[in-house]
Each structure stands twice: as structure tokens, then as C-alpha cells.
């Protein structure tokens, strides 16, 4: 019995340098479902190669930092969190 993959739209909120690279504060990405954080980042870095230069890029799902294997749903609030410098 095979897995029924279908394309789903995900909305990613972008902040700081990630917003500058992509050019918008919210980006729509279509992925095969089910998807996870690694899949999402892979597609974004493929589409926007400058994102590969960001060393400590984090993903938050529903306001919580996500691990690479975490599953994501189209209804999730997803955000790319660039490195934050403080002082």
C-alpha cells in the first residue's frame, strides 16, 4: 500500500536577512505532502541560493523551534529565523 503524496501549499514567514533575500515577508511554497523541515529548507535554498550562506538559519513551527525531521502541515505557522545579533 503506497503513500498518497499530494502537493500542498505552505506559507513561510520571513524575517531580517531572509526577507531581504527572498524579497517578501511571506512566501508561498508548494511541496509534496507529507513534508518536513529539511524538505522545506532544501527547496528554499534551491530557489534562493543566498540562503545557503546563512550559517545558523532556524525554522520555527507554531512559535517553537523545530528539528530537521519535524513534520509540517499547510496549516502550521512556519517562520525562518535568521541569526540574531545582540549587544
PyMOL Python script that loads the backbone (N, CA, C, O; Angstrom):
from pymol import cmd

cmd.read_pdbstr("""\
ATOM      1  N   UNK A   1       0.840  -1.171   0.000  1.00  0.00           N
ATOM      2  CA  UNK A   1       0.000   0.000   0.000  1.00  0.00           C
ATOM      3  C   UNK A   1       0.886   1.235   0.000  1.00  0.00           C
ATOM      4  O   UNK A   1       1.651   1.430   0.945  1.00  0.00           O
ATOM      5  N   UNK A   2       0.810   2.085  -1.037  1.00  0.00           N
ATOM      6  CA  UNK A   2       1.692   3.236  -1.184  1.00  0.00           C
ATOM      7  C   UNK A   2       1.202   4.450  -0.411  1.00  0.00           C
ATOM      8  O   UNK A   2       0.037   4.545  -0.023  1.00  0.00           O
ATOM      9  N   UNK A   3       2.115   5.357  -0.207  1.00  0.00           N
ATOM     10  CA  UNK A   3       1.786   6.621   0.449  1.00  0.00           C
ATOM     11  C   UNK A   3       1.190   7.539  -0.607  1.00  0.00           C
ATOM     12  O   UNK A   3       1.717   7.651  -1.714  1.00  0.00           O
ATOM     13  N   UNK A   4       0.107   8.185  -0.262  1.00  0.00           N
ATOM     14  CA  UNK A   4      -0.565   9.067  -1.195  1.00  0.00           C
ATOM     15  C   UNK A   4      -0.014  10.481  -1.048  1.00  0.00           C
ATOM     16  O   UNK A   4      -0.494  11.253  -0.217  1.00  0.00           O
ATOM     17  N   UNK A   5       1.005  10.826  -1.860  1.00  0.00           N
ATOM     18  CA  UNK A   5       1.579  12.169  -1.822  1.00  0.00           C
ATOM     19  C   UNK A   5       0.737  13.096  -2.666  1.00  0.00           C
ATOM     20  O   UNK A   5       0.299  12.732  -3.757  1.00  0.00           O
ATOM     21  N   UNK A   6       0.513  14.290  -2.161  1.00  0.00           N
ATOM     22  CA  UNK A   6      -0.121  15.305  -2.976  1.00  0.00           C
ATOM     23  C   UNK A   6       0.507  16.638  -2.630  1.00  0.00           C
ATOM     24  O   UNK A   6       1.019  16.838  -1.529  1.00  0.00           O
ATOM     25  N   UNK A   7       0.456  17.550  -3.596  1.00  0.00           N
ATOM     26  CA  UNK A   7       1.069  18.849  -3.388  1.00  0.00           C
ATOM     27  C   UNK A   7       0.212  19.704  -2.471  1.00  0.00           C
ATOM     28  O   UNK A   7      -1.011  19.759  -2.600  1.00  0.00           O
ATOM     29  N   UNK A   8       0.890  20.374  -1.536  1.00  0.00           N
ATOM     30  CA  UNK A   8       0.219  21.258  -0.583  1.00  0.00           C
ATOM     31  C   UNK A   8       0.965  22.588  -0.557  1.00  0.00           C
ATOM     32  O   UNK A   8       2.170  22.638  -0.803  1.00  0.00           O
ATOM     33  N   UNK A   9       0.246  23.657  -0.258  1.00  0.00           N
ATOM     34  CA  UNK A   9       0.850  24.985  -0.169  1.00  0.00           C
ATOM     35  C   UNK A   9       1.175  25.315   1.284  1.00  0.00           C
ATOM     36  O   UNK A   9       0.350  25.139   2.181  1.00  0.00           O
ATOM     37  N   UNK A  10       2.390  25.794   1.489  1.00  0.00           N
ATOM     38  CA  UNK A  10       2.872  26.183   2.806  1.00  0.00           C
ATOM     39  C   UNK A  10       3.218  27.666   2.771  1.00  0.00           C
ATOM     40  O   UNK A  10       3.779  28.151   1.788  1.00  0.00           O
ATOM     41  N   UNK A  11       2.889  28.385   3.833  1.00  0.00           N
ATOM     42  CA  UNK A  11       3.228  29.797   3.944  1.00  0.00           C
ATOM     43  C   UNK A  11       4.373  29.933   4.933  1.00  0.00           C
ATOM     44  O   UNK A  11       4.290  29.458   6.066  1.00  0.00           O
ATOM     45  N   UNK A  12       5.453  30.594   4.491  1.00  0.00           N
ATOM     46  CA  UNK A  12       6.625  30.780   5.331  1.00  0.00           C
ATOM     47  C   UNK A  12       6.769  32.262   5.627  1.00  0.00           C
ATOM     48  O   UNK A  12       6.804  33.082   4.710  1.00  0.00           O
ATOM     49  N   UNK A  13       6.854  32.610   6.907  1.00  0.00           N
ATOM     50  CA  UNK A  13       7.100  33.986   7.328  1.00  0.00           C
ATOM     51  C   UNK A  13       8.603  34.213   7.359  1.00  0.00           C
ATOM     52  O   UNK A  13       9.354  33.389   7.879  1.00  0.00           O
ATOM     53  N   UNK A  14       9.034  35.330   6.801  1.00  0.00           N
ATOM     54  CA  UNK A  14      10.458  35.620   6.677  1.00  0.00           C
ATOM     55  C   UNK A  14      10.807  36.868   7.475  1.00  0.00           C
ATOM     56  O   UNK A  14      10.033  37.824   7.527  1.00  0.00           O
ATOM     57  N   UNK A  15      11.984  36.849   8.095  1.00  0.00           N
ATOM     58  CA  UNK A  15      12.426  37.955   8.931  1.00  0.00           C
ATOM     59  C   UNK A  15      13.866  38.310   8.605  1.00  0.00           C
ATOM     60  O   UNK A  15      14.622  37.467   8.123  1.00  0.00           O
ATOM     61  N   UNK A  16      14.250  39.559   8.865  1.00  0.00           N
ATOM     62  CA  UNK A  16      15.631  40.000   8.725  1.00  0.00           C
ATOM     63  C   UNK A  16      16.208  39.719   7.351  1.00  0.00           C
ATOM     64  O   UNK A  16      15.590  40.018   6.329  1.00  0.00           O
ATOM     65  N   UNK A  17      17.400  39.140   7.339  1.00  0.00           N
ATOM     66  CA  UNK A  17      18.115  38.876   6.087  1.00  0.00           C
ATOM     67  C   UNK A  17      17.343  37.912   5.179  1.00  0.00           C
ATOM     68  O   UNK A  17      17.441  38.008   3.956  1.00  0.00           O
ATOM     69  N   UNK A  18      16.583  36.992   5.761  1.00  0.00           N
ATOM     70  CA  UNK A  18      15.831  36.061   4.908  1.00  0.00           C
ATOM     71  C   UNK A  18      14.772  36.812   4.107  1.00  0.00           C
ATOM     72  O   UNK A  18      14.510  36.471   2.954  1.00  0.00           O
ATOM     73  N   UNK A  19      14.164  37.828   4.709  1.00  0.00           N
ATOM     74  CA  UNK A  19      13.173  38.640   3.991  1.00  0.00           C
ATOM     75  C   UNK A  19      13.855  39.422   2.876  1.00  0.00           C
ATOM     76  O   UNK A  19      13.303  39.562   1.785  1.00  0.00           O
ATOM     77  N   UNK A  20      15.066  39.937   3.150  1.00  0.00           N
ATOM     78  CA  UNK A  20      15.812  40.676   2.122  1.00  0.00           C
ATOM     79  C   UNK A  20      16.174  39.772   0.950  1.00  0.00           C
ATOM     80  O   UNK A  20      16.069  40.182  -0.206  1.00  0.00           O
ATOM     81  N   UNK A  21      16.595  38.559   1.237  1.00  0.00           N
ATOM     82  CA  UNK A  21      16.996  37.622   0.174  1.00  0.00           C
ATOM     83  C   UNK A  21      15.803  37.229  -0.697  1.00  0.00           C
ATOM     84  O   UNK A  21      15.890  37.261  -1.924  1.00  0.00           O
ATOM     85  N   UNK A  22      14.700  36.863  -0.066  1.00  0.00           N
ATOM     86  CA  UNK A  22      13.525  36.381  -0.804  1.00  0.00           C
ATOM     87  C   UNK A  22      12.740  37.547  -1.414  1.00  0.00           C
ATOM     88  O   UNK A  22      12.141  37.408  -2.480  1.00  0.00           O
ATOM     89  N   UNK A  23      12.749  38.697  -0.731  1.00  0.00           N
ATOM     90  CA  UNK A  23      12.097  39.880  -1.283  1.00  0.00           C
ATOM     91  C   UNK A  23      10.668  40.106  -0.807  1.00  0.00           C
ATOM     92  O   UNK A  23      10.018  41.063  -1.228  1.00  0.00           O
ATOM     93  N   UNK A  24      10.178  39.241   0.060  1.00  0.00           N
ATOM     94  CA  UNK A  24       8.821  39.380   0.610  1.00  0.00           C
ATOM     95  C   UNK A  24       8.845  38.942   2.077  1.00  0.00           C
ATOM     96  O   UNK A  24       9.774  38.262   2.513  1.00  0.00           O
ATOM     97  N   UNK A  25       7.814  39.338   2.835  1.00  0.00           N
ATOM     98  CA  UNK A  25       7.760  38.935   4.239  1.00  0.00           C
ATOM     99  C   UNK A  25       7.036  37.603   4.429  1.00  0.00           C
ATOM    100  O   UNK A  25       7.195  36.949   5.460  1.00  0.00           O
ATOM    101  N   UNK A  26       6.235  37.197   3.425  1.00  0.00           N
ATOM    102  CA  UNK A  26       5.586  35.875   3.440  1.00  0.00           C
ATOM    103  C   UNK A  26       5.773  35.248   2.074  1.00  0.00           C
ATOM    104  O   UNK A  26       5.561  35.891   1.045  1.00  0.00           O
ATOM    105  N   UNK A  27       6.170  33.987   2.074  1.00  0.00           N
ATOM    106  CA  UNK A  27       6.430  33.284   0.825  1.00  0.00           C
ATOM    107  C   UNK A  27       5.605  32.008   0.778  1.00  0.00           C
ATOM    108  O   UNK A  27       5.546  31.262   1.755  1.00  0.00           O
ATOM    109  N   UNK A  28       4.971  31.762  -0.358  1.00  0.00           N
ATOM    110  CA  UNK A  28       4.182  30.544  -0.558  1.00  0.00           C
ATOM    111  C   UNK A  28       5.058  29.499  -1.255  1.00  0.00           C
ATOM    112  O   UNK A  28       5.682  29.782  -2.278  1.00  0.00           O
ATOM    113  N   UNK A  29       5.095  28.316  -0.700  1.00  0.00           N
ATOM    114  CA  UNK A  29       5.891  27.225  -1.253  1.00  0.00           C
ATOM    115  C   UNK A  29       5.008  25.998  -1.401  1.00  0.00           C
ATOM    116  O   UNK A  29       4.269  25.643  -0.483  1.00  0.00           O
ATOM    117  N   UNK A  30       5.085  25.352  -2.554  1.00  0.00           N
ATOM    118  CA  UNK A  30       4.328  24.134  -2.795  1.00  0.00           C
ATOM    119  C   UNK A  30       5.263  22.945  -2.642  1.00  0.00           C
ATOM    120  O   UNK A  30       6.297  22.862  -3.306  1.00  0.00           O
ATOM    121  N   UNK A  31       4.889  22.028  -1.761  1.00  0.00           N
ATOM    122  CA  UNK A  31       5.686  20.821  -1.503  1.00  0.00           C
ATOM    123  C   UNK A  31       4.789  19.601  -1.556  1.00  0.00           C
ATOM    124  O   UNK A  31       3.582  19.695  -1.331  1.00  0.00           O
ATOM    125  N   UNK A  32       5.389  18.449  -1.856  1.00  0.00           N
ATOM    126  CA  UNK A  32       4.657  17.195  -1.710  1.00  0.00           C
ATOM    127  C   UNK A  32       4.401  16.967  -0.229  1.00  0.00           C
ATOM    128  O   UNK A  32       5.287  17.162   0.602  1.00  0.00           O
ATOM    129  N   UNK A  33       3.202  16.560   0.088  1.00  0.00           N
ATOM    130  CA  UNK A  33       2.845  16.267   1.471  1.00  0.00           C
ATOM    131  C   UNK A  33       2.833  14.756   1.659  1.00  0.00           C
ATOM    132  O   UNK A  33       2.346  14.058   0.770  1.00  0.00           O
ATOM    133  N   UNK A  34       3.332  14.215   2.748  1.00  0.00           N
ATOM    134  CA  UNK A  34       3.834  14.917   3.918  1.00  0.00           C
ATOM    135  C   UNK A  34       5.221  15.511   3.680  1.00  0.00           C
ATOM    136  O   UNK A  34       6.009  14.986   2.894  1.00  0.00           O
ATOM    137  N   UNK A  35       5.506  16.619   4.375  1.00  0.00           N
ATOM    138  CA  UNK A  35       6.796  17.295   4.269  1.00  0.00           C
ATOM    139  C   UNK A  35       7.358  17.496   5.672  1.00  0.00           C
ATOM    140  O   UNK A  35       6.650  17.383   6.672  1.00  0.00           O
ATOM    141  N   UNK A  36       8.668  17.802   5.711  1.00  0.00           N
ATOM    142  CA  UNK A  36       9.289  18.103   6.996  1.00  0.00           C
ATOM    143  C   UNK A  36      10.176  19.339   6.847  1.00  0.00           C
ATOM    144  O   UNK A  36      10.292  19.899   5.757  1.00  0.00           O
ATOM    145  N   UNK A  37      10.799  19.758   7.946  1.00  0.00           N
ATOM    146  CA  UNK A  37      11.610  20.968   7.958  1.00  0.00           C
ATOM    147  C   UNK A  37      12.782  20.856   6.973  1.00  0.00           C
ATOM    148  O   UNK A  37      13.091  21.823   6.276  1.00  0.00           O
ATOM    149  N   UNK A  38      13.430  19.702   6.908  1.00  0.00           N
ATOM    150  CA  UNK A  38      14.550  19.517   5.987  1.00  0.00           C
ATOM    151  C   UNK A  38      14.110  19.702   4.541  1.00  0.00           C
ATOM    152  O   UNK A  38      14.807  20.356   3.765  1.00  0.00           O
ATOM    153  N   UNK A  39      12.980  19.146   4.171  1.00  0.00           N
ATOM    154  CA  UNK A  39      12.449  19.294   2.810  1.00  0.00           C
ATOM    155  C   UNK A  39      12.179  20.763   2.500  1.00  0.00           C
ATOM    156  O   UNK A  39      12.535  21.260   1.431  1.00  0.00           O
ATOM    157  N   UNK A  40      11.543  21.451   3.450  1.00  0.00           N
ATOM    158  CA  UNK A  40      11.229  22.858   3.283  1.00  0.00           C
ATOM    159  C   UNK A  40      12.493  23.682   3.062  1.00  0.00           C
ATOM    160  O   UNK A  40      12.562  24.471   2.120  1.00  0.00           O
ATOM    161  N   UNK A  41      13.496  23.502   3.927  1.00  0.00           N
ATOM    162  CA  UNK A  41      14.738  24.255   3.794  1.00  0.00           C
ATOM    163  C   UNK A  41      15.452  23.929   2.487  1.00  0.00           C
ATOM    164  O   UNK A  41      16.004  24.819   1.841  1.00  0.00           O
ATOM    165  N   UNK A  42      15.444  22.667   2.100  1.00  0.00           N
ATOM    166  CA  UNK A  42      16.081  22.267   0.847  1.00  0.00           C
ATOM    167  C   UNK A  42      15.486  22.990  -0.346  1.00  0.00           C
ATOM    168  O   UNK A  42      16.217  23.480  -1.206  1.00  0.00           O
ATOM    169  N   UNK A  43      14.173  23.060  -0.403  1.00  0.00           N
ATOM    170  CA  UNK A  43      13.503  23.747  -1.514  1.00  0.00           C
ATOM    171  C   UNK A  43      13.784  25.245  -1.492  1.00  0.00           C
ATOM    172  O   UNK A  43      14.025  25.851  -2.536  1.00  0.00           O
ATOM    173  N   UNK A  44      13.753  25.841  -0.301  1.00  0.00           N
ATOM    174  CA  UNK A  44      14.015  27.276  -0.207  1.00  0.00           C
ATOM    175  C   UNK A  44      15.454  27.606  -0.612  1.00  0.00           C
ATOM    176  O   UNK A  44      15.693  28.596  -1.304  1.00  0.00           O
ATOM    177  N   UNK A  45      16.412  26.780  -0.184  1.00  0.00           N
ATOM    178  CA  UNK A  45      17.820  27.037  -0.526  1.00  0.00           C
ATOM    179  C   UNK A  45      18.089  26.787  -2.006  1.00  0.00           C
ATOM    180  O   UNK A  45      18.984  27.402  -2.586  1.00  0.00           O
ATOM    181  N   UNK A  46      17.328  25.895  -2.614  1.00  0.00           N
ATOM    182  CA  UNK A  46      17.452  25.648  -4.048  1.00  0.00           C
ATOM    183  C   UNK A  46      16.918  26.858  -4.829  1.00  0.00           C
ATOM    184  O   UNK A  46      17.524  27.294  -5.807  1.00  0.00           O
ATOM    185  N   UNK A  47      15.795  27.379  -4.386  1.00  0.00           N
ATOM    186  CA  UNK A  47      15.159  28.503  -5.063  1.00  0.00           C
ATOM    187  C   UNK A  47      15.883  29.829  -4.797  1.00  0.00           C
ATOM    188  O   UNK A  47      15.929  30.702  -5.664  1.00  0.00           O
ATOM    189  N   UNK A  48      16.444  29.972  -3.598  1.00  0.00           N
ATOM    190  CA  UNK A  48      17.146  31.191  -3.186  1.00  0.00           C
ATOM    191  C   UNK A  48      18.526  30.802  -2.655  1.00  0.00           C
ATOM    192  O   UNK A  48      18.712  30.698  -1.442  1.00  0.00           O
ATOM    193  N   UNK A  49      19.504  30.584  -3.556  1.00  0.00           N
ATOM    194  CA  UNK A  49      20.821  30.082  -3.149  1.00  0.00           C
ATOM    195  C   UNK A  49      21.518  30.928  -2.087  1.00  0.00           C
ATOM    196  O   UNK A  49      22.343  30.400  -1.341  1.00  0.00           O
ATOM    197  N   UNK A  50      21.218  32.212  -1.995  1.00  0.00           N
ATOM    198  CA  UNK A  50      21.859  33.060  -0.975  1.00  0.00           C
ATOM    199  C   UNK A  50      21.518  32.594   0.439  1.00  0.00           C
ATOM    200  O   UNK A  50      22.259  32.889   1.377  1.00  0.00           O
ATOM    201  N   UNK A  51      20.410  31.872   0.608  1.00  0.00           N
ATOM    202  CA  UNK A  51      20.059  31.344   1.932  1.00  0.00           C
ATOM    203  C   UNK A  51      21.087  30.332   2.419  1.00  0.00           C
ATOM    204  O   UNK A  51      21.227  30.127   3.625  1.00  0.00           O
ATOM    205  N   UNK A  52      21.813  29.692   1.490  1.00  0.00           N
ATOM    206  CA  UNK A  52      22.835  28.712   1.873  1.00  0.00           C
ATOM    207  C   UNK A  52      23.983  29.362   2.633  1.00  0.00           C
ATOM    208  O   UNK A  52      24.708  28.683   3.360  1.00  0.00           O
ATOM    209  N   UNK A  53      24.156  30.682   2.471  1.00  0.00           N
ATOM    210  CA  UNK A  53      25.255  31.396   3.123  1.00  0.00           C
ATOM    211  C   UNK A  53      24.968  31.684   4.595  1.00  0.00           C
ATOM    212  O   UNK A  53      25.879  32.035   5.346  1.00  0.00           O
ATOM    213  N   UNK A  54      23.711  31.538   5.012  1.00  0.00           N
ATOM    214  CA  UNK A  54      23.348  31.821   6.404  1.00  0.00           C
ATOM    215  C   UNK A  54      23.666  30.593   7.248  1.00  0.00           C
ATOM    216  O   UNK A  54      23.076  29.529   7.063  1.00  0.00           O
ATOM    217  N   UNK A  55      24.602  30.752   8.172  1.00  0.00           N
ATOM    218  CA  UNK A  55      25.121  29.603   8.923  1.00  0.00           C
ATOM    219  C   UNK A  55      24.124  29.022   9.921  1.00  0.00           C
ATOM    220  O   UNK A  55      23.981  27.802  10.006  1.00  0.00           O
ATOM    221  N   UNK A  56      23.444  29.858  10.662  1.00  0.00           N
ATOM    222  CA  UNK A  56      22.589  29.330  11.729  1.00  0.00           C
ATOM    223  C   UNK A  56      21.122  29.683  11.492  1.00  0.00           C
ATOM    224  O   UNK A  56      20.464  30.287  12.340  1.00  0.00           O
ATOM    225  N   UNK A  57      20.637  29.299  10.340  1.00  0.00           N
ATOM    226  CA  UNK A  57      19.244  29.534   9.980  1.00  0.00           C
ATOM    227  C   UNK A  57      18.358  28.530  10.706  1.00  0.00           C
ATOM    228  O   UNK A  57      18.553  27.320  10.589  1.00  0.00           O
ATOM    229  N   UNK A  58      17.390  29.034  11.453  1.00  0.00           N
ATOM    230  CA  UNK A  58      16.480  28.170  12.200  1.00  0.00           C
ATOM    231  C   UNK A  58      15.079  28.256  11.621  1.00  0.00           C
ATOM    232  O   UNK A  58      14.716  29.234  10.967  1.00  0.00           O
ATOM    233  N   UNK A  59      14.300  27.212  11.876  1.00  0.00           N
ATOM    234  CA  UNK A  59      12.902  27.185  11.466  1.00  0.00           C
ATOM    235  C   UNK A  59      12.048  27.052  12.716  1.00  0.00           C
ATOM    236  O   UNK A  59      12.323  26.225  13.586  1.00  0.00           O
ATOM    237  N   UNK A  60      11.020  27.867  12.795  1.00  0.00           N
ATOM    238  CA  UNK A  60      10.055  27.754  13.880  1.00  0.00           C
ATOM    239  C   UNK A  60       8.735  27.273  13.290  1.00  0.00           C
ATOM    240  O   UNK A  60       8.295  27.757  12.247  1.00  0.00           O
ATOM    241  N   UNK A  61       8.117  26.325  13.963  1.00  0.00           N
ATOM    242  CA  UNK A  61       6.805  25.817  13.563  1.00  0.00           C
ATOM    243  C   UNK A  61       5.869  26.055  14.740  1.00  0.00           C
ATOM    244  O   UNK A  61       6.094  25.558  15.844  1.00  0.00           O
ATOM    245  N   UNK A  62       4.816  26.826  14.483  1.00  0.00           N
ATOM    246  CA  UNK A  62       3.862  27.176  15.536  1.00  0.00           C
ATOM    247  C   UNK A  62       4.561  27.772  16.759  1.00  0.00           C
ATOM    248  O   UNK A  62       4.295  27.387  17.897  1.00  0.00           O
ATOM    249  N   UNK A  63       5.472  28.731  16.490  1.00  0.00           N
ATOM    250  CA  UNK A  63       6.189  29.504  17.519  1.00  0.00           C
ATOM    251  C   UNK A  63       7.154  28.685  18.359  1.00  0.00           C
ATOM    252  O   UNK A  63       7.550  29.127  19.438  1.00  0.00           O
ATOM    253  N   UNK A  64       7.547  27.492  17.890  1.00  0.00           N
ATOM    254  CA  UNK A  64       8.528  26.657  18.598  1.00  0.00           C
ATOM    255  C   UNK A  64       9.633  26.282  17.617  1.00  0.00           C
ATOM    256  O   UNK A  64       9.357  25.934  16.469  1.00  0.00           O
ATOM    257  N   UNK A  65      10.884  26.353  18.071  1.00  0.00           N
ATOM    258  CA  UNK A  65      11.978  25.926  17.196  1.00  0.00           C
ATOM    259  C   UNK A  65      11.780  24.467  16.810  1.00  0.00           C
ATOM    260  O   UNK A  65      11.435  23.630  17.644  1.00  0.00           O
ATOM    261  N   UNK A  66      12.002  24.180  15.541  1.00  0.00           N
ATOM    262  CA  UNK A  66      11.740  22.844  15.009  1.00  0.00           C
ATOM    263  C   UNK A  66      13.040  22.114  14.705  1.00  0.00           C
ATOM    264  O   UNK A  66      14.032  22.727  14.310  1.00  0.00           O
ATOM    265  N   UNK A  67      13.024  20.785  14.896  1.00  0.00           N
ATOM    266  CA  UNK A  67      14.177  19.980  14.497  1.00  0.00           C
ATOM    267  C   UNK A  67      14.021  19.615  13.024  1.00  0.00           C
ATOM    268  O   UNK A  67      12.921  19.722  12.482  1.00  0.00           O
ATOM    269  N   UNK A  68      15.100  19.184  12.364  1.00  0.00           N
ATOM    270  CA  UNK A  68      15.057  18.929  10.921  1.00  0.00           C
ATOM    271  C   UNK A  68      14.026  17.888  10.486  1.00  0.00           C
ATOM    272  O   UNK A  68      13.498  17.974   9.377  1.00  0.00           O
ATOM    273  N   UNK A  69      13.734  16.911  11.337  1.00  0.00           N
ATOM    274  CA  UNK A  69      12.807  15.842  10.950  1.00  0.00           C
ATOM    275  C   UNK A  69      11.350  16.187  11.253  1.00  0.00           C
ATOM    276  O   UNK A  69      10.451  15.423  10.902  1.00  0.00           O
ATOM    277  N   UNK A  70      11.111  17.320  11.896  1.00  0.00           N
ATOM    278  CA  UNK A  70       9.740  17.649  12.296  1.00  0.00           C
ATOM    279  C   UNK A  70       8.826  17.775  11.082  1.00  0.00           C
ATOM    280  O   UNK A  70       9.138  18.481  10.123  1.00  0.00           O
ATOM    281  N   UNK A  71       7.698  17.083  11.138  1.00  0.00           N
ATOM    282  CA  UNK A  71       6.701  17.163  10.072  1.00  0.00           C
ATOM    283  C   UNK A  71       6.049  18.540  10.096  1.00  0.00           C
ATOM    284  O   UNK A  71       5.876  19.145  11.154  1.00  0.00           O
ATOM    285  N   UNK A  72       5.692  19.021   8.912  1.00  0.00           N
ATOM    286  CA  UNK A  72       4.980  20.288   8.816  1.00  0.00           C
ATOM    287  C   UNK A  72       3.686  20.085   8.048  1.00  0.00           C
ATOM    288  O   UNK A  72       3.598  19.251   7.146  1.00  0.00           O
ATOM    289  N   UNK A  73       2.695  20.861   8.425  1.00  0.00           N
ATOM    290  CA  UNK A  73       1.387  20.827   7.781  1.00  0.00           C
ATOM    291  C   UNK A  73       1.110  22.190   7.155  1.00  0.00           C
ATOM    292  O   UNK A  73       1.627  23.202   7.629  1.00  0.00           O
ATOM    293  N   UNK A  74       0.302  22.229   6.100  1.00  0.00           N
ATOM    294  CA  UNK A  74      -0.023  23.523   5.486  1.00  0.00           C
ATOM    295  C   UNK A  74      -0.658  24.506   6.466  1.00  0.00           C
ATOM    296  O   UNK A  74      -0.543  25.717   6.280  1.00  0.00           O
ATOM    297  N   UNK A  75      -1.315  24.016   7.488  1.00  0.00           N
ATOM    298  CA  UNK A  75      -1.960  24.893   8.464  1.00  0.00           C
ATOM    299  C   UNK A  75      -0.994  25.429   9.523  1.00  0.00           C
ATOM    300  O   UNK A  75      -1.366  26.304  10.305  1.00  0.00           O
ATOM    301  N   UNK A  76       0.246  24.915   9.559  1.00  0.00           N
ATOM    302  CA  UNK A  76       1.226  25.357  10.549  1.00  0.00           C
ATOM    303  C   UNK A  76       1.697  26.778  10.260  1.00  0.00           C
ATOM    304  O   UNK A  76       1.754  27.213   9.110  1.00  0.00           O
ATOM    305  N   UNK A  77       2.031  27.485  11.332  1.00  0.00           N
ATOM    306  CA  UNK A  77       2.689  28.781  11.193  1.00  0.00           C
ATOM    307  C   UNK A  77       4.189  28.492  11.122  1.00  0.00           C
ATOM    308  O   UNK A  77       4.781  28.017  12.091  1.00  0.00           O
ATOM    309  N   UNK A  78       4.794  28.779   9.981  1.00  0.00           N
ATOM    310  CA  UNK A  78       6.199  28.452   9.733  1.00  0.00           C
ATOM    311  C   UNK A  78       6.979  29.753   9.572  1.00  0.00           C
ATOM    312  O   UNK A  78       6.544  30.659   8.862  1.00  0.00           O
ATOM    313  N   UNK A  79       8.124  29.842  10.229  1.00  0.00           N
ATOM    314  CA  UNK A  79       8.952  31.040  10.125  1.00  0.00           C
ATOM    315  C   UNK A  79      10.418  30.662   9.968  1.00  0.00           C
ATOM    316  O   UNK A  79      10.892  29.711  10.589  1.00  0.00           O
ATOM    317  N   UNK A  80      11.138  31.419   9.127  1.00  0.00           N
ATOM    318  CA  UNK A  80      12.582  31.285   9.023  1.00  0.00           C
ATOM    319  C   UNK A  80      13.182  32.326   9.958  1.00  0.00           C
ATOM    320  O   UNK A  80      12.874  33.514   9.867  1.00  0.00           O
ATOM    321  N   UNK A  81      14.036  31.866  10.852  1.00  0.00           N
ATOM    322  CA  UNK A  81      14.638  32.732  11.852  1.00  0.00           C
ATOM    323  C   UNK A  81      16.125  32.861  11.545  1.00  0.00           C
ATOM    324  O   UNK A  81      16.877  31.903  11.721  1.00  0.00           O
ATOM    325  N   UNK A  82      16.562  34.047  11.081  1.00  0.00           N
ATOM    326  CA  UNK A  82      17.994  34.233  10.812  1.00  0.00           C
ATOM    327  C   UNK A  82      18.748  34.423  12.117  1.00  0.00           C
ATOM    328  O   UNK A  82      18.135  34.602  13.169  1.00  0.00           O
ATOM    329  N   UNK A  83      20.080  34.385  12.057  1.00  0.00           N
ATOM    330  CA  UNK A  83      20.865  34.646  13.264  1.00  0.00           C
ATOM    331  C   UNK A  83      20.519  36.037  13.816  1.00  0.00           C
ATOM    332  O   UNK A  83      20.295  36.981  13.058  1.00  0.00           O
ATOM    333  N   UNK A  84      20.481  36.139  15.126  1.00  0.00           N
ATOM    334  CA  UNK A  84      20.158  37.408  15.755  1.00  0.00           C
ATOM    335  C   UNK A  84      21.401  37.918  16.453  1.00  0.00           C
ATOM    336  O   UNK A  84      22.013  37.207  17.250  1.00  0.00           O
ATOM    337  N   UNK A  85      21.772  39.157  16.149  1.00  0.00           N
ATOM    338  CA  UNK A  85      22.919  39.737  16.845  1.00  0.00           C
ATOM    339  C   UNK A  85      22.399  40.670  17.920  1.00  0.00           C
ATOM    340  O   UNK A  85      21.466  41.443  17.700  1.00  0.00           O
ATOM    341  N   UNK A  86      23.002  40.584  19.055  1.00  0.00           N
ATOM    342  CA  UNK A  86      22.574  41.419  20.168  1.00  0.00           C
ATOM    343  C   UNK A  86      23.732  42.260  20.673  1.00  0.00           C
ATOM    344  O   UNK A  86      24.871  42.123  20.226  1.00  0.00           O
ATOM    345  N   UNK A  87      23.415  43.127  21.609  1.00  0.00           N
ATOM    346  CA  UNK A  87      24.503  43.953  22.125  1.00  0.00           C
ATOM    347  C   UNK A  87      24.136  44.586  23.411  1.00  0.00           C
ATOM    348  O   UNK A  87      24.938  45.319  23.990  1.00  0.00           O
TER     349      UNK A  87
END
""", "prot")
cmd.dss("prot")
cmd.show_as("cartoon", "prot")
cmd.util.cbc("prot")
cmd.orient("prot")
